[in-house]
Amino acid sequence: MRIDPRDHSDPVHARLSQLNAVANDVGMAVTTLCADVRDLALDDIPAVFIDPARRSSERRFTAGASEPSLAWCFSLAERGIGVGVKAAPGLPTDVVPAGWELEFVSEHRELKESALWSPSLASTARRATLLPRGETLVDRADARLGVDVPGRYLVDPDPAVTRAGLVKELGESLGACWQIDETIAFLSANEDLRSPFGRTLAVESSEPWSLARLKEVLRALDVGVADIRKRGSAVDVDELQRRLKLSGSRTATVVLTRASGKPWMLVCFEPTESGHPK
């Protein structure tokens, strides 16, 4: 049973829910109501999925705030009800009670939402799920990964993987790869490793950060367009774009990050089918 707490203020939601149920061949098993969910008797229902409102007509609520509150949603599990809760992708993870599963969902590398599953429905602590195909990656307490300087390839994990804290799990699933810094969510390898959970780039240049040297490298590689991405870097991207003054014919991804604790830069290209840079 899926209950939308906004239905009591807009009966159209109830009608749409019923039409969706019919379209999915479960219309006879679904009853829609226009009511405040907190006023309903739910004790005879084995499980609920709640989509709390995260904005009012005037404003968007702060991260973790909703109507009904997450505390109310969590209290249902204490009554023996299986509970699933749709939440914002920026939800503070420390508000999730112990024993609940926290799932982050992305679509085409854009983080869309999180979902919370009560202990009776949980099968892991953290999960990253990719739409539209539904690939999923789960946490493992014993996941371990080495740290080393960047190799020939860089793997940029999907934001759902990064948000779920599953970078080591992704690295272990790929094999033959490592982190470039213990605190940075980039993986590296000397083989062209492909995964739906990360974007693989061929590394053409890997050096400590230097604006003068970056300009030299981009000129030598005939780069005219630079997609600048940073993680763990204090460099102002807009200012850097203005100072590069590129005029080449190729498009590159410039990664500003940290490697082994030092400010680092990588110039990367999309790999071809053979793994070489385009």
C-alpha positions in Angstrom: 0.0 0.0 0.0 1.4 3.4 -1.1 0.2 6.4 0.8 0.9 10.0 -0.3 0.5 12.4 2.6 -0.4 15.2 0.1 -3.6 13.4 -1.0 -5.7 15.1 1.6 -5.0 18.5 0.1 -5.3 17.5 -3.5 -7.7 14.7 -4.4 -6.2 14.5 -7.9 -3.3 12.5 -6.3 -5.7 9.8 -5.2 -7.2 9.5 -8.7 -3.8 9.4 -10.3 -2.7 6.7 -7.9 -5.7 4.6 -8.8 -5.1 5.0 -12.5 -1.5 4.0 -12.1 -2.6 0.9 -10.2 -5.0 0.0 -13.0 -2.3 0.6 -15.6 -0.1 -1.9 -13.8 -2.8 -4.5 -13.4 -3.2 -4.2 -9.7 -6.2 -1.9 -9.6 -8.4 -4.4 -7.7 -5.8 -4.7 -5.0 -5.3 -1.0 -4.4 -7.6 1.3 -2.4 -6.9 5.1 -2.6 -7.9 7.5 0.1 -7.9 11.3 0.5 -6.7 11.7 4.1 -3.8 12.7 6.3 -1.8 9.5 6.6 -1.3 10.1 10.3 -5.1 9.8 10.9 -5.3 6.4 9.3 -5.3 3.1 11.2 -2.3 1.3 9.8 -1.8 -1.5 12.3 -3.4 -4.2 10.1 -1.2 -3.3 7.1 2.0 -5.4 6.8 4.0 -2.8 4.9 3.8 0.8 3.7 5.8 3.0 1.3 5.6 6.7 2.3 6.6 9.6 0.1 6.7 12.5 2.6 6.3 16.1 1.3 9.6 17.9 1.2 8.2 21.3 0.3 5.2 23.4 1.2 3.4 25.8 -1.2 5.8 28.5 0.0 9.2 26.9 0.3 11.4 23.8 0.2 12.1 22.2 3.6 15.7 21.8 4.8 17.5 18.5 4.3 16.0 15.8 6.5 12.8 17.8 7.2 9.5 16.5 5.7 5.8 16.3 6.3 5.1 13.9 8.0 8.4 13.9 9.7 11.0 11.1 9.3 10.6 10.4 13.0 6.9 9.6 12.5 7.8 7.3 9.5 10.4 5.5 11.7 7.9 5.1 14.5 5.8 2.9 12.2 8.6 0.2 12.1 8.5 0.1 15.9 4.8 -1.0 15.6 5.9 -4.0 13.5 5.1 -2.5 10.1 7.5 -2.8 7.2 8.4 0.7 6.1 9.9 2.2 3.0 10.4 5.9 2.8 11.3 8.0 -0.2 13.7 10.8 0.7 16.0 13.5 -0.7 19.4 12.5 -2.2 21.0 15.0 0.1 19.5 13.4 3.2 21.9 13.6 6.2 22.9 9.9 6.7 23.2 10.3 10.4 19.4 10.6 10.8 18.8 7.0 9.6 18.3 4.6 12.6 20.6 1.6 13.0 19.3 -1.5 11.2 17.7 0.5 8.4 18.9 0.2 4.8 19.9 3.5 3.0 19.6 3.3 -0.8 20.8 6.0 -3.2 19.3 6.0 -6.7 20.7 7.7 -9.8 19.5 7.9 -13.4 22.0 8.4 -16.2 24.6 9.5 -13.7 22.3 12.1 -12.0 21.5 11.4 -8.4 17.7 11.4 -8.0 16.7 10.3 -4.6 17.3 8.1 -1.6 15.1 5.4 -0.1 15.0 4.1 3.5 14.0 0.5 4.3 13.1 -0.6 7.8 14.9 -3.5 9.4 12.2 -6.0 8.3 12.7 -5.1 4.7 16.4 -4.3 4.7 18.9 -6.7 3.1 22.1 -4.5 3.5 23.2 -1.3 5.2 24.0 0.8 2.1 23.0 0.3 -1.5 23.5 2.2 -4.8 20.9 1.6 -7.6 21.2 2.7 -11.2 18.1 3.5 -13.4 16.7 2.6 -15.8 18.2 -0.9 -15.8 18.2 -1.4 -12.0 21.8 -2.4 -11.5 22.6 -2.4 -7.8 25.7 -2.4 -5.6 25.7 -3.2 -1.9 28.1 -2.6 1.0 30.5 -5.1 2.4 32.1 -4.5 5.8 35.3 -6.2 4.7 35.8 -4.2 1.5 39.5 -3.2 1.1 41.4 -1.3 -1.6 44.9 -0.1 -1.9 46.1 3.5 -2.6 48.6 4.5 -5.3 49.3 7.2 -7.8 47.0 7.4 -10.9 47.6 4.8 -13.6 46.6 4.7 -17.3 42.9 4.9 -16.6 40.6 6.8 -14.2 37.3 5.4 -13.0 34.8 8.1 -11.8 32.1 6.3 -9.8 28.5 7.1 -10.3 27.2 9.6 -7.8 24.9 7.0 -6.3 28.0 4.9 -5.5 29.9 7.9 -4.1 26.9 9.0 -2.0 26.4 5.5 -0.6 30.1 5.3 0.3 30.7 2.2 -1.9 33.8 3.2 -3.7 35.9 0.4 -2.2 33.1 -2.1 -3.1 33.1 -0.9 -6.7 36.9 -1.2 -6.8 36.9 -4.7 -5.5 34.2 -5.7 -8.0 36.3 -4.3 -10.9 39.6 -5.9 -9.7 43.1 -4.7 -10.5 42.4 -1.1 -9.4 43.0 1.2 -6.5 42.1 4.5 -5.0 44.3 7.5 -5.9 43.8 8.9 -2.4 42.2 7.4 0.7 39.8 10.4 1.0 39.0 10.8 -2.7 36.3 8.8 -4.6 38.3 8.2 -7.7 39.6 4.8 -8.8 42.5 4.1 -11.1 43.8 1.1 -13.1 46.3 0.2 -15.8 43.6 -1.8 -17.6 40.5 -0.5 -19.4 37.9 -1.5 -16.8 34.3 -0.8 -17.6 31.3 -0.8 -15.3 27.8 0.7 -15.3 28.7 2.0 -11.8 31.5 4.3 -13.1 32.7 6.2 -16.1 36.2 5.2 -17.4 38.6 7.7 -18.8 41.9 7.2 -20.5 44.6 9.2 -18.7 46.9 11.1 -21.1 48.7 13.2 -18.5 49.0 12.8 -14.7 51.0 15.3 -12.7 51.1 17.5 -9.6 48.9 20.5 -9.9 50.4 23.5 -11.8 48.5 26.0 -13.8 51.5 26.7 -16.1 52.1 23.1 -16.7 48.4 22.4 -17.4 48.4 25.1 -20.1 51.5 23.4 -21.7 49.9 20.0 -21.6 46.6 21.1 -23.1 48.4 23.0 -25.9 50.6 20.0 -26.7 47.5 17.7 -26.8 45.6 20.2 -29.1 42.8 20.6 -26.6 40.2 23.3 -27.3 37.5 22.4 -24.9 38.1 21.3 -21.3 35.4 19.7 -19.2 36.9 20.5 -15.7 35.9 18.3 -12.8 37.2 18.6 -9.3 37.0 16.5 -6.2 39.1 17.4 -3.2 40.6 20.5 -5.0 40.4 24.2 -3.9 40.8 25.5 -7.5 38.1 27.9 -8.7 36.8 26.2 -11.9 35.3 29.3 -13.4 38.5 31.3 -12.9 40.5 28.4 -14.3 38.4 28.2 -17.5 39.0 31.9 -18.1 42.7 31.6 -17.7 43.2 28.6 -19.9 42.3 30.3 -23.2 42.2 27.2 -25.2 42.2 27.0 -29.0 42.8 23.4 -30.0 40.5 20.9 -31.8 40.1 18.2 -29.2 37.8 17.9 -26.1 39.4 16.6 -22.9 38.3 16.1 -19.3 40.6 17.9 -16.8 40.4 16.3 -13.3 41.5 18.4 -10.4 41.9 16.3 -7.3 44.3 14.9 -4.7 46.6 11.9 -5.2 48.5 10.5 -2.2 47.7 13.6 -0.2 49.0 16.1 -2.9 47.1 18.4 -5.2 46.9 16.7 -8.6 45.7 17.1 -12.1 44.9 14.7 -14.8 44.1 15.3 -18.5 41.8 12.5 -19.7 40.0 11.5 -22.9 37.1 9.2 -23.6 38.6 5.8 -24.4 37.8 4.1 -27.8 36.6 0.5 -28.0 40.3 -0.6 -27.9 40.8 1.5 -24.7 43.0 4.1 -26.2 42.1 7.8 -26.0 40.0 9.4 -28.7 
